[in-house]
Amino acid sequence: MMTSMARVLLAALLALLLVVCPCHARPAPQHAAKQLAAVDGITAIYNFGDSLSDTGNLLREGGATGMLQHTTSLPYGSAIGGATGRCSDGYLMIDFLAKDLGLPLLSPYLDMGADFTHGVNFAVAGATALDAASLASRGVSVPHTNSSLAVQLQRFKDFMSATTRSPQEVREKLARSLVLVGEIGGNDYNYAFSENRPASGGARNLYNFGRVATGVVEAMALVPDVVRSITGAARELLDMGAARVVIPGNLPLGCVPSYLAAANETDPAAYDATGCLAALNLFSQMHNVLQQQGIQELRRSYPGATVAYDDYFYAYVRMLRDAGEAGFDEGARTRACCGAGGVAYNFDMDRMCGAPGTSVCARPDERISWDGVHLTQHAYRVMTDLLYHKGFASPAPVEFQRP
């Protein structure tokens, strides 16, 4: 019965995706015919998001609890000399992008002693696209931070007001900047799923299936509003003068060890060719299809600006597919480096990386997943290359010189 219900749920997700957009195949990565200057005129980066790009804001908020409580201490940051608030063993995509642009690493907004000459990072681990009150009205609680996208956007406005003398000066500054709006929104869905995760022990019964189904329905209901929030924030930034805006899509949730472990699915038909849960990946694609529609609307409204889509989904899938070529252990593509919980995924929600009873793999650079939720430093480097050097951001927000 569980298998048949899972297939019905998969079919429903597929049908909804097709209704939203019957033609959703990802176009081939675009490559510019001619590369320009190394930094392409970019002198600053402004970043909004969650734990995929937080370089220390949650650490300074002091609100790391639950599954994020260990991210502000070792073994996080072990590859770069110590914990900095980055949810990885080392650097993140935003760090590698800054390095590639010849800019300093982006300091967190809450580091009041930092030099913000070349940009600011407003991302906060655990942040959501919708505010806590909006999510609470839908029965979804926010356990880690109230620094939603709206809060981050207000901090950006406050920063610009304090460091410029006029809206024209803001426009001039943004004309030379790269603005990244996300990744954000993933936590809205994570919290909806978490509210309804199966009871401890993962028994395959109608009660647990009902909880999972409820989580799926609640998460699906959030998608339009999450996308609207992200698109709305990008619109405000474009109104202020942003000339190059990057909006990432959602990662393939069905490939993430935390979701694979929670599902504990034994039916081979539930998985795709890369070993990912097909139904969850369809959910991620539903978000991505709507997000790309929102981006198309922005492009029509702001024809003079570049509004790029960062295809996190297919970049991640490519990384999985070419794991061996990228230096990863092909036999551990979906196994967390740091954690507990056995051979399959090495993930236990109640024993997150850094908790007593967890351990770190011998060679983190050979793993894609760091803690079952976030990626390793090496995986973030590979993702950065795919997005900004190999065409998985479209159109290219930055024109790098070819080596």
C-alpha positions in Angstrom: 0.0 0.0 0.0 2.8 2.4 0.8 4.4 1.8 -2.6 1.2 2.4 -4.5 0.5 5.6 -2.5 4.0 6.9 -3.1 3.4 6.3 -6.9 0.1 8.2 -6.7 1.9 11.1 -5.0 4.6 11.1 -7.6 2.0 11.1 -10.4 0.2 14.1 -8.7 3.4 16.1 -8.5 4.2 15.3 -12.1 0.8 16.3 -13.2 0.9 19.6 -11.3 4.4 20.4 -12.8 3.1 19.8 -16.3 0.1 22.1 -15.6 2.4 24.8 -14.4 4.6 24.6 -17.5 4.2 21.9 -20.1 7.6 22.8 -21.6 10.1 22.9 -18.8 13.2 21.3 -20.3 16.3 23.2 -19.3 17.9 25.0 -22.3 21.5 24.1 -23.1 24.0 26.2 -21.1 24.9 29.4 -23.0 28.4 30.3 -23.7 29.5 33.8 -24.6 31.4 34.1 -27.9 33.8 36.6 -26.4 35.1 37.0 -22.9 35.7 40.5 -21.5 37.9 41.7 -18.6 38.7 39.4 -15.7 36.3 41.1 -13.3 34.0 42.5 -16.0 33.7 45.8 -14.3 32.4 44.4 -11.0 33.7 46.1 -7.9 31.2 44.8 -5.3 28.9 41.9 -4.5 25.7 42.1 -2.4 24.3 38.8 -1.4 21.0 37.6 0.2 20.3 34.1 1.2 20.5 31.3 3.8 23.1 28.8 5.0 24.3 28.1 1.4 25.9 31.5 1.5 26.0 32.8 5.1 29.6 33.8 5.9 28.9 34.5 9.6 25.7 36.4 10.3 23.9 33.6 12.2 27.1 33.2 14.3 26.8 36.8 15.2 23.1 36.7 15.8 23.8 34.0 18.4 20.7 32.1 17.5 22.2 28.8 16.2 19.9 26.1 17.6 18.6 22.6 16.7 20.3 21.2 13.5 22.3 24.4 13.2 23.7 24.6 16.7 27.0 22.9 15.9 27.7 24.9 12.7 29.5 27.7 14.6 32.2 25.4 15.9 34.6 22.7 14.7 34.5 20.5 12.6 32.8 23.2 10.6 35.6 25.3 9.0 38.2 22.6 9.5 39.6 23.2 6.0 40.1 26.9 6.6 41.5 27.0 10.1 38.4 27.1 12.2 34.7 27.8 12.3 33.5 31.1 10.7 29.8 30.5 10.6 30.0 28.9 7.2 28.0 25.7 7.0 30.7 23.6 5.4 34.2 22.3 6.1 35.5 25.4 4.3 34.6 28.0 1.7 31.2 28.5 0.0 30.2 29.4 -3.6 30.0 33.1 -2.6 33.6 32.9 -1.5 34.9 31.3 -4.7 32.9 33.7 -6.8 34.5 36.6 -5.0 38.0 35.1 -5.4 37.3 34.6 -9.1 36.3 38.2 -9.4 39.5 39.4 -7.7 37.5 40.7 -4.8 38.0 40.2 -1.0 35.8 37.5 0.7 32.4 38.9 1.4 32.0 40.0 5.1 28.8 39.3 7.0 26.6 42.4 7.5 26.6 41.9 11.3 30.4 42.1 11.5 30.3 45.7 12.4 34.1 46.1 12.2 34.3 44.8 8.6 35.3 46.6 5.5 32.3 46.7 3.2 34.0 48.6 0.4 33.5 45.6 -2.0 30.1 44.5 -0.9 28.1 43.0 2.0 26.7 39.5 2.7 23.2 39.7 4.2 22.6 35.9 4.1 21.7 34.2 7.4 21.7 30.5 7.9 18.2 29.2 8.5 16.6 32.2 6.8 13.3 32.0 4.9 11.9 33.7 1.9 8.6 34.3 3.7 8.6 36.0 7.1 8.0 34.0 10.3 4.4 35.4 10.8 3.4 34.4 7.3 4.7 30.9 7.8 3.2 30.6 11.2 -0.2 31.4 9.8 0.2 28.2 7.6 1.3 26.1 10.5 5.0 26.2 9.7 7.4 27.4 12.5 10.8 29.0 11.9 13.2 27.6 14.4 16.5 29.4 13.7 16.3 33.1 12.8 13.8 35.8 12.0 16.2 37.3 9.4 13.9 36.5 6.4 14.5 37.9 2.9 12.4 41.0 3.8 14.6 41.7 6.8 17.8 41.2 4.7 16.4 43.6 2.1 15.7 46.2 4.7 19.3 45.9 6.1 20.5 46.4 2.5 18.5 49.6 2.3 19.7 50.8 5.7 23.3 50.1 4.6 22.9 52.1 1.4 21.2 55.0 3.2 24.1 55.1 5.7 26.9 54.9 3.1 25.6 57.0 0.2 24.3 60.6 -0.2 21.5 60.1 -2.8 19.5 57.6 -4.7 21.7 58.4 -7.8 24.8 57.4 -5.9 23.1 54.2 -5.0 22.4 53.6 -8.7 26.0 54.3 -9.6 27.3 51.9 -7.0 24.9 49.1 -8.0 25.8 49.6 -11.7 29.2 48.2 -10.8 27.9 45.5 -8.6 26.7 41.9 -8.8 23.6 41.2 -6.7 22.6 37.6 -5.7 19.1 37.1 -4.4 19.4 33.6 -3.0 19.5 30.7 -2.8 16.6 31.3 -0.4 13.2 29.6 -0.1 14.6 26.1 0.5 14.1 26.5 4.3 10.5 27.5 3.8 10.0 24.0 2.3 12.4 22.3 4.7 10.4 23.5 7.7 7.1 22.5 6.2 8.5 19.0 5.6 10.1 18.9 9.0 6.8 19.8 10.8 5.4 16.6 9.3 8.3 14.2 9.2 7.6 10.6 10.0 7.6 9.6 13.7 10.8 8.3 15.2 11.7 4.9 13.9 10.4 5.5 10.4 7.7 2.8 10.5 6.1 2.3 7.1 2.5 2.7 8.0 -0.5 4.9 7.1 0.1 7.3 9.9 3.6 8.1 8.8 2.6 8.2 5.1 -0.2 10.7 6.1 2.4 12.9 7.8 4.7 12.9 4.7 1.7 13.6 2.4 0.7 16.5 4.6 4.2 17.9 4.5 4.2 17.7 0.7 0.9 19.5 0.4 1.9 22.2 2.8 5.2 22.7 1.0 3.6 22.8 -2.4 1.1 25.5 -1.2 4.1 27.7 -0.3 5.8 27.6 -3.7 3.9 30.5 -5.4 4.3 32.8 -2.4 8.0 31.9 -2.0 8.7 32.7 -5.6 6.7 35.9 -5.4 8.8 37.0 -2.4 12.1 36.3 -4.2 10.9 38.0 -7.4 9.5 41.0 -5.4 12.9 41.5 -3.7 14.7 41.3 -7.0 12.3 43.9 -8.4 13.0 46.3 -5.6 16.7 45.9 -6.1 16.3 46.5 -9.8 14.3 49.6 -9.1 17.2 50.9 -6.9 19.6 50.5 -9.9 20.9 46.9 -9.8 22.3 46.2 -13.2 23.2 42.5 -12.7 21.0 40.3 -10.6 21.4 36.6 -10.1 18.5 34.4 -8.8 19.3 30.8 -8.1 16.8 27.9 -8.4 16.3 25.2 -5.9 18.7 22.3 -5.4 17.4 18.8 -6.2 16.0 17.9 -2.8 15.7 14.3 -3.8 19.5 14.0 -4.0 20.2 15.5 -0.6 21.3 12.9 2.0 19.0 14.3 4.7 15.9 13.8 2.6 17.1 10.4 1.3 17.6 9.2 4.9 14.3 10.6 6.0 12.4 8.9 3.2 14.1 5.5 3.8 12.4 4.4 0.6 13.0 0.8 -0.4 11.2 0.7 -3.7 13.7 1.1 -6.6 11.0 2.7 -8.7 11.1 5.7 -6.4 14.6 6.6 -7.6 15.9 8.1 -10.8 19.1 7.1 -12.7 21.3 9.2 -10.4 19.9 7.5 -7.2 17.8 10.5 -6.3 14.1 10.5 -5.1 12.1 11.4 -8.2 9.1 12.8 -6.5 11.1 15.3 -4.4 13.1 16.4 -7.5 9.8 17.1 -9.2 8.9 19.3 -6.3 12.2 21.2 -6.6 11.5 21.6 -10.3 8.0 23.0 -9.6 9.7 25.8 -7.7 12.3 26.2 -10.4 9.7 26.5 -13.2 7.8 29.2 -11.4 11.0 31.0 -10.5 12.1 31.1 -14.1 8.7 32.4 -15.1 9.2 35.2 -12.5 12.6 35.9 -14.0 11.2 36.2 -17.4 8.7 38.8 -16.1 11.6 40.8 -14.6 13.5 40.7 -17.9 10.6 42.2 -19.7 10.2 44.9 -17.1 14.0 45.7 -16.9 15.4 45.2 -20.4 18.5 47.2 -19.6 19.5 44.9 -16.8 20.9 41.3 -16.7 18.7 39.0 -14.7 20.4 35.6 -14.6 19.1 32.3 -13.5 21.5 30.1 -11.5 20.6 26.6 -12.4 21.5 24.9 -9.1 19.4 21.9 -9.9 21.1 20.8 -13.1 24.6 21.9 -11.9 24.1 19.6 -8.9 22.9 16.8 -11.1 25.9 17.3 -13.4 28.2 17.2 -10.4 26.6 13.9 -9.3 26.8 12.4 -12.8 30.5 13.4 -13.3 31.5 12.8 -9.6 34.5 10.7 -10.5 35.9 13.2 -13.0 35.5 15.9 -10.4 37.5 14.0 -7.8 34.7 12.7 -5.7 34.2 9.1 -4.4 31.6 7.8 -6.8 30.5 5.2 -4.2 29.7 8.0 -1.7 28.0 10.5 -3.8 25.0 10.8 -1.5 26.8 10.0 1.8 27.6 12.8 4.2 31.2 13.2 5.3 30.4 14.4 8.8 27.6 12.8 10.7 26.2 9.5 12.0 23.6 7.0 11.0 25.2 4.2 9.1 26.7 3.5 5.7 23.9 4.5 3.3 23.8 8.3 3.9 25.6 8.8 7.2 22.9 11.2 8.4 20.8 11.3 11.6 18.7 14.3 12.2 19.1 13.8 16.0 22.9 13.6 15.7 24.0 16.3 13.3 27.6 16.9 12.4 29.5 18.1 15.4 27.2 16.4 18.0 28.5 13.7 20.3 28.7 10.4 18.5 29.4 11.9 15.1 32.6 11.6 13.1 34.3 13.2 10.0 35.4 11.2 7.0 39.1 10.9 6.3 39.0 12.8 3.0 36.3 15.5 2.9 37.4 16.7 -0.6 36.1 13.3 -2.0 32.6 13.9 -0.7 29.9 16.1 -2.2 27.8 16.4 1.0 29.5 17.8 4.2 26.8 17.2 6.8 23.9 15.7 4.9 22.4 19.2 4.2 25.3 21.4 3.1 28.1 20.7 0.7 31.8 20.4 1.2 34.3 23.1 0.2 35.3 21.0 -2.9 31.7 20.6 -4.0 31.1 24.3 -3.7 34.2 24.9 -5.8 32.8 22.5 -8.5 29.4 24.2 -8.3 30.9 27.6 -8.8 32.8 26.5 -11.8 29.7 24.9 -13.4 27.6 28.0 -12.7 29.9 30.8 -13.6 32.5 29.2 -15.9 30.6 26.4 -17.7 27.3 28.0 -18.5 24.8 26.9 -15.9 24.0 30.5 -15.1 22.0 32.0 -17.9 22.6 34.5 -19.3 26.1 34.7 -17.9 26.1 37.5 -15.3 29.9 37.7 -15.5 32.1 37.4 -18.5 35.3 35.7 -17.4 38.4 35.6 -19.6 39.1 32.1 -21.0 42.4 30.6 -19.6 
